[in-house]
Amino acid sequence: MDGKPLRVTIWNEFRHEKANPEVAALYPDGMHEALAAPLRAAGHDVRTATLDDPEHGLTEEVLAGTDVLLWWGHRHHRDVDDAVVDRVWKRVLDGMGLIPLHSSHFSKIFVRLMGTTCHLKHRVAGERERLWLVARGHPIAEGIPEHFDLQPEEMYGEPFDIPPPEELVFVSWFQGGEVFRSGCCYTRGQGRIFYFRPGHESYPTYHHPTVQRVIANAVRWAAPRDVAPRQFGRSAPLEPI
């Protein structure tokens, strides 16, 4: 699907922006719209959905028409209906791409797909984060420098209780001394997953052009691929028995 417009859905809790004036000033239309703008400018068909929409905006119809789903969650993971999580989980296994952002490491869907607690260390101190590109040549790394800085950002630190990434694209170093696996690739079923760490709500991270480029690259990478359909269950022999 390289070069073709993709059908992208961006999901956001959209509660911080309504309750916190500092967040609203940074993202007056919501973080989902800040994430959507550069993807729309690149020609993709982008829709948004939020926690308080009916069915969280993730109906069967919406998901069936989604190639890649971006997910931003933080304080309201428990408010996400399990039936919607089941729906997203099935679509990922069938080939839909998933990009969990920042605190979505604790989202129901990411925890379910990882099969671990996804716990980590964290600290909000407005410090500098330096992201190091450790997988040069990876499609998500296209056009990204060897390292780039974000300041201010929230610290996430190891240990990060996730399965070993199939591919690790970024490692972060923080001003306080911690390091963190910040760009992790997985495959579940036929779907590709890219967890990308930056994005604390009270910082302007999603306006940063390099962060936008990483996400745009990840959307391309996570898009469904042309692969042989999966076949399970009772099977006739291919050769005479």
N, C-alpha and C positions, 0 to 999 in steps of 0.2 A: 504493500500500500504506500510505498515511498513516493513522495511528491504529490499525492492526492489529498484533497481536503478530508479531514477525519471528523467524525461525530464525537464531540467531547462534552461530557457532563461534569460540571464542577459543583461539588457538594460542600456546604459550609453550615456550621451550627447557626451562624448569624444572630448570635445573642450578645456577644461582647460589644459589637458595634452599636447595639441598641441601648446597652446599659452603662457603657463606659465612654465618657466624652473624649478621652484621650485616644481611644481606639477609633471612635467615630470621626475624629479629625483626620486621622491617617487614612481611613477607609470609609469615606462618607457613603458609598454605595455598597459597602460590604467587601470583605476580602475576596469573596467569590468573583465580584466584578473586576477587582484589580487583577486577579489571575486570568480572567476571561479576556480582558482587553488585548493583550499582546497575541493571544492565540487567535482571536477573531481577526486581528490585523494580518496574521499569517495566512488567513483564508480558510480557517477551520470553521465548521458548523458547531458553535458552542452554545449550550444551554446551561442554566444554573438551577440548583435545587437547594432547599434549606430545611433544617430540622423541623420547623413549624409548618411546613407545607403539608397538605394531605398526603399520607404515606411517605412523609419526608421528601416528597418530590421524586421518589424513586419507584414509580409504578412499573409493572411488567412492561408496559409499552415504552416507557422512557428507557429502561435498561436494554430492551431489545434493540433500540435505536441508538445505542451508545457503543462506540469503539473503545474509548478510554474514559475512565472515571477518576477524577481527582477528588480527594477526601481531606477536609480540614475539620478536625474535632479537637475539643479540649476538655471542658468541664462537664459536658452533658452526654458522655458516652452511654450512660445507663438509660437515657431517655430514648435511645434508638430502638425501635421495635425489632424484636428477634425475627419476626416474619420478613422484614425488609432485609435484615442481615442474611437470612437464608437465600433470599432472592439474589442479592449481590454475589454471595458466595458461589451460587450455581452459575451465574454469568461469567465469573472469573474462570471457573473450571472449564467453561465452554469456549473461552478465548478472549473475553473482554480484558483489556488492560486496566490495572489499578495503580494509582499513585497516591499513597498515603503521605500527608505532609505534617511535619512538626509533631504536635501532640497526638496525632492520629496513630502513633505507635501503641496507644492504649485503646484505640477504637475496637469495638466488638469484632469487626470484620478482619482487622489486621491480626488481632490476637488469635482468632479462630484459624486463619490461614497459616500462622506461624506455629501454633500448637505449644506455645510457651507463655510465660507471664508477661514478657516484653517490658519488665521493670528496668529502670536506669537511675542514675544520679541526676539531679538538676539543681539549678540556682539562678535566680534572676538578680543580676548585679550590673547590667548594662555594659558588660565587658566586650572585648574584641574576640571574634571568632575568625580563625584562618582556616579555610577549607583547602586541603591539598588534593590535587587530582592524582590518583594512584593507578588509574587504568587508562593510560594514553592509548588512543586508537579505538576506544569503546565508542559506540554511536552517541551515547549520552555526553561524551566529552568533546564532541565536535565544536570547535570554536571557543573552547574554554581554556583560560591560561593555566599554567602549572599550579598556581594558587591564587586565591582572592580573599579579601578581608570583608567581614561584615561587622559594623560597630554602630550602635550597640546590638547585642543579641543575648538570648538566654543560653546558659550553659546546660548541655546534656553531657554526662560523663559515663565512662565504662565503670563497672560491667553493664553491658546492655544484653538482657536476657532474650536473645533471639537465636534461631538456628544460624550456623555459619552461612553468610551470603554466598550464593552461587558465583556472583561477581561483586567486588567491592570497588566502587568508582571514586568515592570521596572519603577522606578521613579529616576530621576537624581537630584543631588544637585551640584551646581557650586560654585567655589571658591569665586565668587562675591556675593553669597548669594541666588541666585535664585533657584527655583525648577522647574521640568518639567516632564510631563508624557511621558516617553521615549520609552515605549514598549506597544503598544495598539493593541488589537485584535478586529476584527469585522467580521461579516458575512453579505454578500450581495448576495441575491439569494442563490445559492448553493456554492458560492466561499468564501474562507477564506482570510482575509487580516491581515497582521501584519505590522504596522508602527514601524520602529526602527530608533531612532534619530541620533546616532553617525555617523560621516563620512565626516567631512569637508575636502575638497580636498587637502589643503596644509599641512595636518597632516597625520601621518602614521597609522591611525585608522584601516584600513582594513588589516593591517599586524598583528594586535593584536590577539593572539590565542583565547582569551575569546570572543572577538567580532566575530571571525570566527565560534566559537562553537555556539553562539547564532543564527547566520544566518543559520548554518547547521540544528540546531534544528527547526528553523522556517520553513525551506523548508519542512521538514518532516511533521510538523504540518499543513501547508497550502495545502499540496497535496490533490488532489481530493479524496473524500470518496465514498464508495458504499452507495448511498442513493436512495430512490424511485424517479423515474423521476417526474418532475413537469408537471402537466396537468392543462391547463387553458381553458377558453371558455365554450361553450355549453356542457353540460354533461347529459348523460342518467341517469335516476334514478337507484339506486342500489336495491330498493325494489318496489313492485307493488304500483302504485298510483291510 
